[in-house]
Amino acid sequence: MTSLKVKCNSIRKDVLYMLNKAGSGHAGGSLSAIEILVGLYYSKMNFNPLDVDNPNRDRFVLSKGHAAPVLYAILADLGVIDSSELLTLRKLHSNLQGHPDSKKVRGVEASTGSLGQGCSIAVGMAMAAKAQYSDAHIYTLLGDGELQEGLVWEACMAASAYKLDNFTMIVDYNGIQLDGFCDDILPMGDLNAKFSAFGFHVIDLLDGNDINAVINGLSQASVPGKPTCIIAHTIKGKGISFIENQVGWHGRVPTNEELSLAMKELQDTAHE
């Protein structure tokens, strides 16, 4: 798995560089999700970068759409989009908007950003795949604060009722939302018990920033007759000491000086 750890480090650099050049965006929640997306795209999903429209492909929906920089960086690394586009993040007329747009970016399965909707879209995709007798598996990534949206739980009821064992929901459980810690704003209680009560096969992933643990968790995400929820415990801003677990970094980006410090940290990490 060493090569995938290196890949995560490289994607982190791309994300930070993109956000710095854009001058706006979401650093904390992008950095926490990197191992999850790397595990999906480089190890788990049936996804061919040379055939992104294959009807039998697995699909990934980024319900927490503000973490779009991670998805863009991976699509560029895989050659789905041109890497030169990364420097246009959030610029006027750029394809790479602050939240992903499926009409403008190859490889983006759904336009997301309004929290909770991506999960509902993914459930619909899983239902369609079942109706078409397709082997496609549908994955979606939600933020923990996003679980405060009611339509998430409506989607969960549907996923259970229709026995969508081709649907996997992953929660980026970093404990921080827009303006504070989740437990201080609207505590979500025992998520394992809640998703179990909704009929899900639940995987409690204790370290969602460990690529080995992520891949192991994803390998268990298929139980006949049940949708799966992976609760991935992560660290907001993972990988950069002065960003980690800091509420203020939800919606800010590194200055030039902070970018240099971050790149130095990542360089040192690569040589550990």
C-alpha positions, -999 to 999 in steps of 0.1 A, spaced: 0 0 0 31 23 0 23 35 -34 -12 46 -24 2 64 6 24 83 -17 -6 90 -39 -25 104 -10 4 127 -3 5 139 -39 -32 145 -40 -29 166 -8 -3 188 -25 -25 193 -55 -55 202 -34 -36 227 -13 -20 243 -44 -54 245 -62 -71 262 -32 -42 286 -28 -44 297 -64 -82 299 -63 -81 321 -32 -113 305 -19 -126 270 -11 -127 244 16 -94 230 29 -104 212 60 -131 189 46 -111 183 14 -81 171 32 -101 147 55 -116 129 26 -85 121 5 -78 85 17 -115 77 12 -115 88 -25 -81 74 -32 -92 40 -18 -123 41 -40 -107 52 -73 -74 34 -71 -83 2 -54 -121 -5 -52 -143 9 -79 -148 -6 -114 -138 26 -131 -118 29 -163 -104 64 -169 -104 56 -206 -140 46 -207 -158 69 -182 -192 64 -198 -192 27 -197 -228 18 -186 -216 -10 -163 -191 13 -144 -193 18 -107 -204 53 -98 -193 78 -71 -214 108 -60 -197 134 -39 -226 145 -18 -204 168 3 -198 188 -29 -176 214 -13 -148 188 -12 -147 190 -50 -109 198 -51 -102 162 -41 -123 148 -69 -109 171 -95 -73 163 -84 -80 125 -87 -97 129 -121 -67 149 -133 -43 123 -120 -62 96 -138 -62 115 -170 -99 120 -172 -95 158 -172 -65 179 -181 -42 186 -152 -38 222 -164 -75 228 -155 -67 224 -118 -53 259 -117 -86 273 -129 -105 262 -98 -133 286 -90 -122 310 -117 -148 328 -138 -160 305 -167 -139 276 -154 -154 241 -157 -140 234 -122 -165 252 -101 -165 253 -63 -190 224 -63 -189 197 -90 -210 201 -122 -217 170 -142 -225 189 -173 -190 205 -174 -166 179 -160 -160 144 -174 -162 118 -147 -185 138 -124 -216 117 -120 -239 143 -104 -239 180 -97 -239 184 -60 -235 210 -33 -269 214 -17 -262 190 12 -281 158 13 -291 158 -23 -261 138 -35 -271 109 -13 -306 109 -27 -293 110 -62 -270 80 -54 -299 60 -41 -318 67 -73 -288 55 -93 -287 23 -72 -324 17 -78 -319 22 -116 -289 -2 -116 -311 -28 -99 -339 -23 -124 -315 -27 -153 -298 -58 -138 -265 -40 -138 -236 -50 -117 -227 -13 -111 -221 -4 -74 -230 31 -63 -209 50 -37 -215 83 -21 -196 104 4 -213 126 29 -200 150 56 -211 144 92 -228 178 94 -247 168 63 -265 141 83 -285 168 99 -304 171 66 -337 152 67 -336 140 32 -305 119 40 -327 98 63 -355 96 37 -329 83 12 -317 58 38 -352 45 43 -356 40 6 -322 22 3 -332 -2 30 -367 -7 17 -355 -16 -18 -327 -38 -4 -300 -18 -23 -270 -40 -16 -253 -22 -45 -253 11 -25 -226 22 -1 -227 54 19 -195 67 34 -196 93 62 -166 115 65 -169 117 103 -144 145 112 -165 160 139 -166 196 125 -191 214 103 -193 249 90 -190 270 121 -182 246 150 -180 211 163 -210 189 153 -216 179 189 -219 215 200 -243 224 172 -266 194 167 -253 161 182 -260 131 160 -257 105 188 -248 69 181 -245 68 143 -238 31 143 -270 23 161 -290 48 139 -278 33 106 -283 -2 119 -319 7 129 -324 20 94 -315 -15 80 -279 -8 70 -249 -30 72 -226 -8 92 -188 -6 92 -172 15 119 -139 26 104 -118 38 133 -92 56 111 -106 69 78 -72 85 71 -54 52 70 -54 40 34 -50 4 44 -80 6 68 -101 23 41 -94 -4 16 -101 -31 41 -134 -14 50 -144 -10 14 -138 -47 8 -165 -55 34 -191 -32 19 -213 -57 2 -239 -78 22 -268 -94 3 -300 -76 7 -286 -46 27 -272 -12 18 -239 -4 36 -228 26 56 -191 31 64 -186 55 92 -151 68 86 -136 86 116 -113 112 100 -94 143 110 -105 176 94 -75 191 77 -56 158 79 -19 160 70 -12 196 79 -5 203 115 -19 238 117 -51 229 98 -59 196 116 -91 197 138 -94 235 135 -129 249 130 -117 280 112 -103 260 83 -137 247 71 -140 274 45 -106 291 42 -75 284 21 -37 286 27 -19 319 21 14 317 2 33 314 34 10 287 48 12 268 15 50 268 18 48 255 54 22 228 43 43 216 14 74 213 37 53 192 61 42 169 32 77 167 19 89 156 53 61 131 56 70 115 23 105 107 36 94 92 68 
